[in-house]
Amino acid sequence: FMNKGEGILVSSREEPVFGMIDTFNDLYTAKENWQSIDPIGLQKAMRYVYDLYNNDTTDAHKKMKEKGKNRVEEYSHENIGSLMRTLLEDVN
């Protein structure tokens, strides 16, 4: 979902779904896996962005922020709804 300069990728690991008690019986069971984020990697990424924000002499933080905002618009309800409509119309 991100291109270069829009954010920071944080590593994760695949692990079985566990502990989801407020859900449907057939959803999020131990039969499924999901990606669990690495908390230390997240801490490092958050510190990097915070320091970049505080010490930004090159406008790198502002550029990252604008790129992220522009990228998010690609995933708006309107854009995703339009894509889904097109796909559903193609099926019929």
KOLGU-817391 format. One line per 4 residues: number of its first residue (from 1); their letters; for each residue x, y, z of N, C-alpha, C. Coordinates in Angstrom, 1 decimal. Example, Ala and Ser with C-alpha at 12.3 -4.5 7.8 and 13.67 -1.06 7.14 Angstrom:
2
1 = AS = 13.2:-5.7:7.8:12.3:-4.5:7.8:13.2:-3.3:7.8  12.8:-2.2:7.1:13.7:-1.1:7.1:12.9:0.0:7.9;
END
This chain:
92
1 = FMNK = 0.8:-1.2:0.0:0.0:0.0:0.0:0.8:1.3:0.0  2.1:1.1:0.3:3.0:2.3:0.4:4.0:2.3:-0.7  4.3:3.4:-1.2:5.4:3.6:-2.1:6.6:4.2:-1.4  7.7:4.4:-2.0:8.9:4.9:-1.3:8.6:6.4:-0.8;
5 = GEGI = 8.9:6.6:0.4:8.7:7.9:1.0:7.4:8.2:1.6  6.5:7.3:1.6:5.1:7.6:2.2:5.0:7.1:3.6  5.9:6.3:4.1:5.8:5.8:5.4:7.0:4.8:5.6  6.9:4.1:6.7:7.9:3.1:7.1:7.3:1.7:7.3;
9 = LVSS = 7.9:0.8:6.6:7.5:-0.6:6.8:8.0:-1.1:8.1  7.2:-1.8:8.8:7.6:-2.4:10.1:7.5:-3.9:9.9  8.5:-4.7:10.4:8.5:-6.1:10.2:7.4:-6.7:11.1  7.0:-7.9:10.7:5.9:-8.7:11.4:6.2:-10.2:11.2;
13 = REEP = 5.5:-10.9:12.0:5.6:-12.4:11.8:4.2:-13.0:11.8  4.1:-14.1:11.1:2.9:-14.9:11.0:2.7:-15.7:12.3  1.5:-15.6:12.8:1.2:-16.5:14.0:-0.3:-16.8:14.0  -0.6:-17.9:14.7:-2.0:-18.3:14.7:-2.9:-17.3:15.4;
17 = VFGM = -4.1:-17.1:15.0:-5.1:-16.2:15.6:-5.4:-16.8:17.0  -5.4:-16.0:18.0:-5.6:-16.5:19.4:-6.3:-15.4:20.2  -7.2:-15.8:21.0:-7.8:-14.9:22.0:-8.9:-14.0:21.5  -9.4:-14.2:20.3:-10.5:-13.4:19.8:-11.8:-14.0:20.2;
21 = IDTF = -12.4:-13.4:21.3:-13.6:-14.0:21.9:-14.9:-13.2:21.5  -14.8:-12.0:21.0:-16.0:-11.2:20.6:-16.1:-11.2:19.1  -16.3:-12.3:18.5:-16.4:-12.4:17.1:-17.4:-13.6:16.7  -17.5:-13.8:15.4:-18.4:-14.9:15.0:-17.6:-16.2:15.2;
25 = NDLY = -18.4:-17.3:15.3:-17.8:-18.6:15.6:-16.8:-19.1:14.5  -17.0:-18.7:13.3:-16.2:-19.2:12.2:-15.1:-18.2:11.7  -15.0:-17.1:12.5:-14.1:-16.1:12.1:-13.0:-15.9:13.2  -11.8:-15.7:12.7:-10.7:-15.5:13.7:-10.6:-16.7:14.7;
29 = TAKE = -10.5:-17.8:14.1:-10.3:-19.0:15.0:-8.8:-19.4:14.9  -8.4:-20.4:15.7:-7.0:-20.8:15.6:-6.7:-21.6:14.3  -7.7:-21.7:13.5:-7.4:-22.3:12.2:-6.8:-21.3:11.2  -6.8:-20.1:11.6:-6.3:-19.0:10.7:-5.0:-18.4:11.3;
33 = NWQS = -4.2:-17.8:10.4:-3.0:-17.1:10.8:-3.2:-15.6:10.5  -2.5:-14.7:11.2:-2.4:-13.3:10.8:-1.0:-12.8:11.1  -0.8:-11.6:10.6:0.5:-11.0:10.8:0.5:-10.2:12.1  1.5:-10.5:13.0:1.6:-9.8:14.2:2.8:-8.9:14.1;
37 = IDPI = 2.6:-7.6:14.4:3.6:-6.6:14.2:4.7:-6.7:15.3  6.0:-6.4:14.9:7.1:-6.4:15.8:7.1:-5.1:16.6  6.8:-5.2:17.9:6.7:-4.0:18.7:8.0:-3.2:18.8  9.2:-3.8:18.8:10.4:-3.1:18.8:10.6:-2.4:17.5;
41 = GLQK = 10.3:-3.0:16.4:10.4:-2.4:15.1:9.4:-1.1:15.0  8.2:-1.3:15.6:7.3:-0.2:15.6:7.9:1.0:16.4  8.4:0.7:17.6:9.1:1.7:18.4:10.1:2.5:17.7  11.0:1.7:17.0:12.1:2.4:16.2:11.5:3.3:15.1;
45 = AMRY = 10.5:2.8:14.4:9.9:3.6:13.3:9.2:4.8:13.9  8.5:4.7:15.0:7.9:5.9:15.6:8.9:6.9:16.1  10.0:6.4:16.7:11.1:7.3:17.1:11.7:8.0:16.0  11.9:7.3:14.9:12.5:7.9:13.7:11.6:9.1:13.2;
49 = VYDL = 10.3:8.8:13.0:9.4:9.8:12.5:9.3:11.0:13.5  9.3:10.7:14.8:9.2:11.8:15.8:10.5:12.6:15.7  11.6:12.0:15.7:12.9:12.8:15.5:12.9:13.6:14.2  12.5:13.0:13.2:12.4:13.6:11.9:11.5:14.9:12.0;
53 = YNND = 10.4:14.7:12.6:9.5:15.9:12.8:10.1:17.0:13.6  10.8:16.6:14.7:11.5:17.6:15.6:12.7:18.3:15.0  13.4:17.6:14.1:14.7:18.1:13.6:14.7:18.2:12.1  13.5:18.5:11.5:13.4:18.5:10.1:13.9:19.8:9.5;
57 = TTDA = 15.1:19.7:8.9:15.7:20.9:8.3:15.6:20.8:6.8  15.2:19.6:6.3:15.1:19.3:4.8:13.7:19.2:4.3  12.7:19.4:5.2:11.2:19.2:4.9:10.9:17.8:4.6  11.8:16.8:5.0:11.5:15.4:4.7:10.2:14.9:5.4;
61 = HKKM = 10.0:15.4:6.6:8.7:15.0:7.3:7.5:15.5:6.6  7.6:16.8:6.2:6.4:17.4:5.4:6.2:16.6:4.1  7.2:16.2:3.4:7.1:15.5:2.2:6.5:14.1:2.5  6.9:13.4:3.5:6.4:12.1:3.9:4.9:12.3:4.2;
65 = KEKG = 4.6:13.3:5.0:3.2:13.5:5.4:2.3:13.7:4.2  2.7:14.6:3.2:1.9:14.9:2.0:1.8:13.6:1.1  2.8:12.9:1.0:2.8:11.7:0.2:1.8:10.7:0.8  1.8:10.5:2.1:0.9:9.6:2.8:-0.5:10.1:2.6;
69 = KNRV = -0.8:11.4:2.8:-2.1:11.9:2.6:-2.7:11.6:1.2  -1.8:11.9:0.2:-2.2:11.6:-1.2:-2.5:10.2:-1.4  -1.7:9.3:-0.9:-1.8:7.9:-1.1:-3.1:7.4:-0.4  -3.4:7.9:0.8:-4.7:7.5:1.5:-5.9:7.8:0.6;
73 = EEYS = -5.9:8.9:-0.1:-7.0:9.2:-0.9:-7.4:8.1:-2.0  -6.3:7.4:-2.4:-6.6:6.3:-3.3:-7.4:5.2:-2.7  -7.5:5.1:-1.4:-8.2:4.1:-0.7:-9.5:4.7:0.0  -10.0:5.8:-0.6:-11.2:6.3:0.0:-12.4:5.4:-0.3;
77 = HENI = -13.5:5.6:0.5:-14.7:4.8:0.2:-15.2:5.0:-1.2  -15.1:6.2:-1.7:-15.5:6.5:-3.1:-14.7:5.7:-4.1  -13.4:5.7:-4.0:-12.6:5.0:-5.0:-12.7:3.5:-4.8  -12.7:3.0:-3.6:-12.8:1.5:-3.5:-14.2:1.1:-3.9;
81 = GSLM = -15.3:1.9:-3.6:-16.6:1.5:-4.0:-16.7:1.5:-5.5  -16.1:2.4:-6.2:-16.1:2.5:-7.6:-15.4:1.2:-8.2  -14.3:0.9:-7.6:-13.6:-0.3:-8.1:-14.4:-1.6:-7.9  -15.0:-1.7:-6.7:-15.9:-2.8:-6.4:-17.1:-2.9:-7.4;
85 = RTLL = -17.7:-1.8:-7.7:-18.8:-1.7:-8.6:-18.3:-2.2:-10.0  -17.2:-1.7:-10.5:-16.7:-2.1:-11.8:-16.5:-3.6:-11.8  -15.8:-4.2:-10.8:-15.6:-5.6:-10.7:-16.9:-6.4:-10.7  -17.9:-5.9:-9.9:-19.2:-6.7:-9.9:-19.9:-6.6:-11.2;
89 = EDVN = -19.8:-5.4:-11.9:-20.5:-5.3:-13.2:-19.8:-6.2:-14.2  -18.5:-6.4:-14.1:-17.8:-7.3:-15.1:-18.2:-8.7:-14.9  -18.6:-9.1:-13.6:-19.0:-10.5:-13.4:-20.3:-10.8:-14.0  -21.2:-9.8:-14.0:-22.5:-10.1:-14.6:-22.4:-9.9:-16.0;
END
